[in-house]
Each structure stands twice: as structure tokens, then as C-alpha cells.
């Protein structure tokens, strides 16, 4: 059953058979593994596993032409998911699927609202030169599943030969997949809303064909400036972070290289943005004929002329005085350029892009905390202290959970991961246990963060006796330390509870 009304399938996966060949010792191919994980994420985003339909042909090597079955499924599918690679471009089969879908999409004579968003999603499995991309895909940014670690080095495909979630190097793979699932789910929801809004009714023909009222949104929007090649990975990471924070990011499409067309598209996207963000390196970027200032500087100039708030960044290890180009050296020293770490930059961008919220009434603020679940994790030697923490939370009307008291190692581990996935806040009790245990818990939390629908509202390490303690030497964003060396009281938890409530500990 499709999620979008009037369609048989929501997603059609178009890929080259060669991209799904499994490596020796690996059970499934790259494409099949990605699609299976995507199906799980989509089910979580849309609410039900059977609530949408994805179609993928697992018998590509047996076909010599588009079969009636594939033609029917293409014609009755809402969106096309393309696995773009050299293999895709070399496959007449894949290119015919692409052309057929786009022709059928055009033949449907859809309204502007039904065409809004993206009906085609591009997964860049491997590097493809911009000039080699199909013309219909030229303006689509895509989801990059490859990285190039240095000039001249071959592209490295993320998640190949198998995306082991225990390997920290695969976090970029899951970050991109989560971003894809989120955007796909949003597109399917929008298509469903339009289909239901424009569904046939008993109204007259003139009334039934009227354009639905546009949806007004106050979503903050950031223009993330195009960067030089050495900052592609940093720009992708920033885009993913902002989208996960609920902030729209422009541009959505490739910007034309011709100077006048470049300026027009940038100006148009800036009109729809609330903040201009630009990542800078020691490279000034290309300066084509007709644009002597270059693509990098032109975007800044247009933002400045439009009166947009501007936030620029350079790595704090970059010393502008070592840059040979005098114009770019001066550009790196502008007052709007921050030289900070990536985490501080991201927090600053979110704060600058998000309008301040109206202060909540005290009673409503308390409700936010009492509706939360705090997971208090501790080893056996610190369970007594953990239970005391739970009693203090209970006195404030806050729900809590402690580690599973018994069970097999598998059951204990699964319970631990479930609590990390679904709790609203976390306290790690650091008493008699070694500091490595605390580090291990924080690393597991970081690994599982991509699976959570929302980030933790509060995170703390509670230090109890004995003292002194070995430093943990690992800090996650917004993590706090609670001092219970001399005893435990409501004052010990004051800052944690204030963060959980969204207030100040001085309130």
C-alpha cells in the first residue's frame, strides 16, 4: 500500500546491477544493504513499516529490455531514487528507466503544487564528473556517499564493503542515510497532503481545479555558501547538522557556472534566507571570466548587498598572514569571520538562524520536565548512589530508569541501548567505577545518536566518592559534571534539572 494516494508505489529504486555485487565474505551488496536500512528509517519517519511502498528490481541481470512489470511500476510510482555511479551511466537499462520515469511524470500534467519539491532523489555512490551527469540531474545536489581524502587520491565509497555501525568511520554513511530518509519522508508527506487537498469532490470543475492555498512557514533558512573543493566534507556536515536541527538549507540545486546566471540564482536564494553562512579556507576559489572577484567572494558580496546577517568561518589553525593572495588574505580577516572549532560554529549558526522563543510560563516549564524520562546508568558498585539520584528526581515529579538488575548479557546490552535510544536525558554515575567505563558509555551514546529522533535534552556525569578521580578526558556537546563528592542533595541536580526544564539554574 502506497503512502501517497493514487500511486501503487512511493519509491522506485533505479540502480546498476554491478553496484550491488557483494564482496567475498559479505552477505549482501551495497545497494541492497543501503535500501534495507533506508526502509527501516522511512518506517520510523512515517510511523508504520507497512505504511509505504518501495519497489526495487532484484533481477536486473535477467532483463534485456524494460519489462511490462517495470513499466507499470515506473508509471505508478511517486518518486525515483537513483544510485548514481559510473556503472549507472554505463547502463542503458538505468538510463531508459530514468527517461521513462521523467516522461511519465511530464505526461501526468501535474499542477505546480504536485511538482513542488523533488520527485527525483540522487544517491552519489561514487564520483561522477559534473559534465558526465545526465542533463536532467544537473541541478540536483544529491546525497554524497563517497569522500576524497586528498588531491589525486581515489574516491572512497562510504559503507563499502559493509557499513559496520560499530566502526566510527562509518558515521558519515549513516548521517547521509538519515538525511536522505528525512527528506524522502518529508517529500512523501507533502505529496500526500497535496493529493488529499486536491482530491475529487462534489464541487464544480472551476472550484476543483483551483490552486490550493500556499502553506505559510516560519522555518528558519540558511544560505550555506558554495565552498572550495577542500571544504566539501565540512560543508556537507554543516548541511546535515542544520537539517537535523530543523533549519532549511539553500541552495537546493547546483548553481550555474555562467557568471550572470550564478549571481541571479544566488540572489534568489538569498531572498528566501534569514542568514548567510560561508566556510573559508586558504584557497580563494575559481575566478572565471566575467567574475574577477570569484565565486567565493561573489556570494559574500551579494549577501552584503542584500543586507543579510553574515557569519563566516575559517579553521583556527589557518593563519591568514601565510596566504599569498592579498585580496583573499584580507577577506579571511573580515570581522564576520570566526576562527573556532566545528562544534562551536554549529551551535552559533543554529542560535543565529533560530528566532528566540517566547518565554514559557513557570507551570508549563515544569510540565516539560515532569514529562521527561531520565536514564541513570551505573555499574553494580554505584547502584546505591544511582538509586539515591532517582529518589531525588522522583521528588521533583520526574520519571527515571535504572539499569536492568538481572538477565543475560544480551538482554542487559539491549536494555541499555533501548534506554539510550528513548530516554530524554542521561546521567552517568561515576563513583567507584573506572573512568574508562564512563568514556565507553559516552562513545556508545555518540554512536547511537543518529538513531534518535531528537538529541538528549540534558546530559551529565555525576561524580561521587571516592575522590580524587581520574579525569574522563572526553566531553560531548552540552555535557555537564555534577559534584556529589561531599554528598547528594537537590542542589547537586539543580543545573541538570534546569537544563531539562529549559530554564536557568538561578530561576
N, C-alpha and C positions, 0 to 999 in steps of 0.2 A: 504494500500500500504506500503510495507516494505522499509526502508531506504537503507538496504544492498541489492544489486541486487541478483537475483536468489533465494531469500528466500520469503516465504509467510509472516513470522513474524520476527521481530528483537529480541524480548524478550519473553521468556516463563517463567511464574511465577509458581514455584513449592512450595507448602506450605501445612501444615496440617490444616484441617478444624477447629480443636479445637483452633488454634491460631487466628482464625478470628471470634470467637464468641463475640458478642457485650455485654458489661456490661449493667445492667439495667440503663435506662436513657440515654444511649449513642446510637446514631443512627446507627453507622457502626462499624465493627470490626477493630482490629488493623491492619491487613494485608491490607484490602480494603482501609483504610484511608491512609496508607503509599503509596500504589500503586497509588492512585489518585493524591497525592501530587507529587510523582515521575514523573507521566505523564506530569504534568504541567511544572516541571523543565526541563524535557527532551525536551519538545516542545520549551522552551526558548533557550536551548542549541543548538538544531538542526535547529531552525529557523521557524518551522511550526508545528502546532498541528497535522495536518493530514499527516505529512511527515514521520512518522514511525508507526510501528505496534507492540503493546504489547498484548499478549494473556494470559488470566487468566481464569481458570475454576471456576465459582461461584456455581457449583452444585456438589461439591465433595462428599457430603454425600449421593448422589443418585447412585453413581457408586460402583460397586464391582470389576471391573477389568478395565484395560486400554481399553478405547473405541477406535473404528477406528478413531473418530474425534481427540482424544488426540494423538494417534499415528501419524496421519498425521501432526498435528501441531508441535509435537516434531521434526519430521523429516524435517520440513521446517522452523526451527527457528534458527537464528544466534547465540543467547546467551541464557543461562539458569540462571535465578535469583532464588536462593534457600533461603527460610526463614528457617534457621536452629534453631532448638529448641528441647527439649525433645519430644514434640509432633511429630515433623518431623521424629526423629529417631524411634519412636514407630509406624509410619505409613508405612505399607508395600507398600501402594499406592505411597507415596512420593519416597521411595527407588527404586521402579520399574521405576518411571519417571526418576530419576537420572541415573540409569543403562541404560535405553533405550536411553536417550539423548547421553550419553558418547559412547555407542556402535555405534549409528548412526553417531556420529562425527568421530569416528575411521574408520567407513566403507566408509566415503566420500573420504578418501585418499587425504587429503588436503596437500598442499605444506607447507613448513616451514613458509612462509610469511602469509598464511591464518590461521596458528595455532598461530601466534605470539600474545602476549597479553593474555587476559583472556577471554575464552568463557563461563566460569562459575563464577558468582558473588555470594558471600555468605553474607547474612544478618544474623548476630547472634542476634536473637530476645531475647534469654535467654542463660544463662551459660550452656555450654556443655564441659565436660572434654575432653582434647585433645585426650586421648585414646579412647573416645567414638565416635569421629568424623569418618565418612566414610573415608576409606583409600584414596579414590580419592580426598578428600578435605584436606588431612593432611597438604599440603604445601600452602594452600590458607589462607591469613591473615584474610580476611573478614571485614565487617563493623559492629562494635560492638554497639548494641542498648541496652545495659544493663550496669549497674555500680554496684560495690560492695563497700559500703561506709566504711567498716571496717571488720577486721578479724571476721569470724563467723556470720556476718550479711548476710541475704539472698540477692541474686541479685535483683536489682530494674530495671524493664523494662522501658526504656525511652519511653515517649509518651503514657503511659498507665494510665488510660483507654482511654484518649483522649489528643492528643498533642495540647493543647491550646496555640496558638502563643503569647498570651498576658502574659503567665506565664514565667518569666525569667528562671525557672528551666528546661524548655523545649528547651533552646537554643542548648544544646548538641544534641538533637534529630534532629533538623533542620541542624546543622552543619554536622552530619553524612550523612543525606539525600542529602545535597548539594554535598558533596564529592562523594557519590555514583553516583548521576546524572552526575557529571562532568566526572568521569571515564568511566561510561557506554557510554556517548556521544562520548568520545574520542575513545573508542574501536569500536563503530559502524562506526565512520568516517574512522578509519584505515581499517576496513574490507571492507568498500565501496571503498576506494581507491585501495586496492589490487584487489578487484573484477573487477573494471574498468580497471586497468592496465593489468590484465591477461585475459581480455575478448577475446573470439574467434575472429580471424581476418582472412585475406586472406593470412597471412604468412605461411611458411612451418611448418610442425609438429615440426621440431627441433627448429625453431625460436619461435613458440608459446609456447613451454614448457620451454623456457629459464627463469632463475630466474631474476625477476626484480631487478634493481639496488637498493642497500640499500640506505635508506634515511639518510643523514648525519645531525645530530642535534647538536647544541651547547648548549642545555639546561643544566643549572647548576644542579648538582646532589649531594644530601646529603646522606651520610650513617648515619642513625639515629640508634644508637646502641640499642640493646635489653636491657631492663631495668628490675629491680627487680619488684615484683608484686605490691608494694606500689606506684609505679610511672606509672602504666599502663595508667591511665587517663591523666597524664601530657604528656606522650609520644604520645597518640592518638591526643591530642590537638595540639601538635607541628607538627605532620604529616599533620593534616588538614590545619593548617596555612601555611605550606610550599607549599603544593599542590595548595592551593588557590593563592599563590604568584607566581605560575608558575615554581616551583622548583620540580624536580623529587626526590622521596624519596626511598631509598633502606634500608633494603631488602623488596622485594615484596612478599616473601613466608616465611613460617615458617622455622627456621634454625634447622637442625637435632641436637639431643642431644648428639650423639656419638662424643667424643672429636675431632677425626681427621676429620670427616665429617663436624663438626661445623667450624673448622678452615678453611677448604677448601672453604666452601660457603662464609664465612666472607671475606676471602682473595679475592675471585672472585668478590664480590660486591664492595669491596674497590677499586679494579682496575678500576671500572666504576664510581667512586665517585670523587668529587672535594673537599669535606670537610667531616670530621668525627665529629659528634656531639653526646655527651653522657650525659645523665641525671643521676645524682648520688644521693643516699640517704644514710642514716646511715647503711643500710644493705649491706653487701659485696656480697650477692648473692650466688648461689649454686656453690659448688666446687666438681664436680664429680670425680671418679677415672680416672686417666689419664689426668686430667686437674687441678692440685693443685692450680693454680692461680685463677680458677673460670671463669665462662662465662663473667662476667663484665670486669675483668682485661684482659682477653684474647683478647677481641675486641680492647681494647686500645693498647695492645702490638703489635697486627697485624697492626693497623693503624700507629703506630710509626715506625715499621719496613718498612712499605711501603712508608714512607716519606710524609704522608698526613697531611695537616693542621688539627689541633686538637682544638676543642672547647668543654669544659666540663662545667657542671653546677651543683651546689647544692643550696638548699634553704638557703637564708641568715640567717634564724633562726637556721640552723643546725650548732652547734659548734663542729668542728672535735675533740676537746680535750675531748668531752664526749663519743666518740666512743671507745668501749672496744678493738676491734680488731686492733692491732698496724699496720698491713700492710694496712688495709683499711683506718685507720686514716691518714697515710702518703699519701695514694692515694688521699684523699679528699683535701690535702694541696698542690697538684701539682700546678705549675704556670699556667697551662692551665685551671684550674677550676675557673669559675666565680661564685660569690655569689651575684646574682642580682634578681630583680623582673622578672616575666614571660614576661612582655611586652618588657623590655629592652633586655632580652635574645633573643626573637623572632626577634627583629629588628637587633640585632647583627648577628644572624645566616644568615638572608637574605642578609645583607651587605657583610658578609664574603663569602657567596656562590655565589653571583651575580657579574660577572665581571663588572668593571666600564664602563660606556657608553662613547662613543666618544662625546665630546662637540658639541652641535648643533650651527649652525650659528645663529647670532642675529635675522635675519629675520625669520628663521624657528621657533625660540623660541617664537617670538611674535605671530606667527600663532597659536601656541599651546594654547595661552591664548584667542585669538580672536575667536577660535573655541569652547570655553567653555561656559557653561551656569551656572551662579551663582544664587542660590536661596537666596533671602534676606527675612528672616522671621521676622515678628514683630507684636506686638499687636496694637490695634487701636491707643493707646496713643503715639506710637513710629513710626507710619507710615510716618510722615513727615521726620523724620531722615532717615528712610529706603529709601524713595524716593530720598533723597539727596545722599545717598550711590550709588543708582542706576545711578544717573546722572554722578557721578564721574567714575563709571565703563564704562558707555556709551562713555564718552570722550576718554577712552582708547580702544574703539572698542570691549568691552566685553559685551556679552549678559547677561541679568539678568531677573529674575521673582520675582514679589511681591505676597503676599498672595491674595487670591480671595477676591474681595471687597464686594460681596454680595452672597446670596444663602442660602440654608437650611444648618443646622448643618452637615448633612450627606455629602452634596456637598462640604462644606468647608473642612471637615476632609479628604475626598477622594482627593481633590485637594492638600492638604498639604502632604499627603502620596505619591501622584504621583510625586510631586516636589522633595521630599526626595529620591525617587527611581531613578529618571532620571537626576537630576542635577549633574554637575561636581564638584561644590563647594558650600559651605553653609556659610552664615553669619547670626548669630542670634543677633538681635538688643536688647541690654539690656539698656534701658533708664529708663522710668518711671515705667516699669513693675516690679513685684516682682521677686526675684532671683529664686523662685520655678518654675516660668514659664520657665526660661532658663534650669533648671535641667530637667523638664519634656520633653522639646524638645530634649535634648541630649539623654535621656533614650529611647525615641521613635526612634531616629536615630540609636541607638545601636541595638534596637530590629529588625529594618528593614534592618540592614546591610547585613544579609545573603541573602536577595533577590536581592541585587545589583550585577550587573555583575562585577563591579570594585569598589574599595574603592574611597572615595572622594579624589580629588586632593588637596583640601585645605579646612580647617575648622576654623572658627573664631567666637569669641564672641566680638561684638563691644560695648564697654561701653560708653554711652553718659550721659548727665546730667539727673537728678541731682546727685551730689556727696555729701558725700561718699556713696558707695554702699555695700550692704551685699555680702559677698563672695559666689560664686556659690558652691564651695566645691565639684566639680565634673569635672574631666578632662579626655577627651578621647585622644587617641594617636594623637600626632602632632597637637593638638588644640592650637590655639594662641589667645591672647587677644589684641584687638585694642583699644587704648585710644583716645576717642573723647570727653573727659570731657570739654576741652577748645575750642572745635570747630572741624570741619571736613574739611579735605583737601586731596589732592593726597598723601601727606606724611603719612597720617593716614593709608591708604590702601597699602602702598608700600610693606611691608613684605608679606601681603596676596597675592598681585598680583605677587610678585616674586616667591612665592611658587606655584601659579597657572601656572606660566610660566616655572617652573623648574629651576629657576636661583637664585642668591643671591640678597637680597635687597640692597647690596652695588654695584651691577652692574650698 
